[in-house]
Amino acid sequence: MSVDPHAPTASFPTPPERGPRGRHGQERPRPSRYLLPALVAVAVPVVLGAYGRLHDPAGTAFNLAGFSTAYAVKAWLATAALALALVQLGSALVMYGRGPGARRAADAPWVAPLHRWSGRAAFLLTVPVAVHCLYAFGYQSGTPRVLWHSLLGCFFFGAFAAKMLLLRSERLPGWLLPIVGGTVLTVLAVVWLTSALWFFRTFGVTT
C-alpha cells in the first residue's frame, strides 16, 4: 500500500505532563513546590536577625496602660499567645482524629474555625512582642538564654510564614503540616520559656 506524501497527517493531542505518581496512583506534588516555603523559612529569620544586629537599640518601644513595664507587657502577651497556640493544638488533634473529642469532630463545626482563629490571634499577639524585642533590644547573645531566645524568636516567624504558604498548596503529604505546625508550636514554647517564664520567676507574676 502506498502512502500519499501530500495527504494531511492526523494529529493527536499531546498528553499533559504529569508528575510522578505514588503507591496508589495519585500524583505526587513536585519537590519544587516546597522551594518557596523553604526559602521563606530561611530568609525571614536572616532578615530579622540582621536588622536586630545592625539596628541601634532604642531601649523601649511601647507600653500599655495597666502594666508596670514593657517587660510585663511582653510576658503576658507571649503567655496569651502560647495559650492560644495550645488551643490550636487541641483543635488540630480533634480534626486529625487524635484527640479525646475525635468521635464528635464531625458533629462539631466550630472546631475548624476555632483552629484557624486561635492561630491567627496567637500570631497577632506575637507581633508587638517581636517589634519591641528587635527595636528596643536588637539581636543579643550575651547569655545562652538570651542567645536561644534571639535565634528562636527570629526562626518562629520564618517557620510561621512557611506554614502559611504550605496551607495554600494542594495534595500535600499528610505528615507535613503536623510536623511544620508542631515545629512552630515547639519554637514558640521555647521562646516563652526563655522570656516570659524567666520574667515571672525573676520578678514574680505581676503586671
Secondary structure, DSSP 4 states (H G I P E B T S, - for coil): ----TTSPPP--PPPPP---B-TTSPBPPPGGGGHHHHHHHHHHHHHHHHHHHHS---S-----TT-SSHHHHHHHHHHHHHHHHHHHHHHHHHHTT-STTGGGGGG-TTHHHHHHHHHHHHHHHHHHHHHHIIIII-S--SSHHHHHHHHHHHHHHHHHHHHHHHHT-SS--TTHHHHHHHHHHHHHHHHHHTTHHHHHHHH-S--
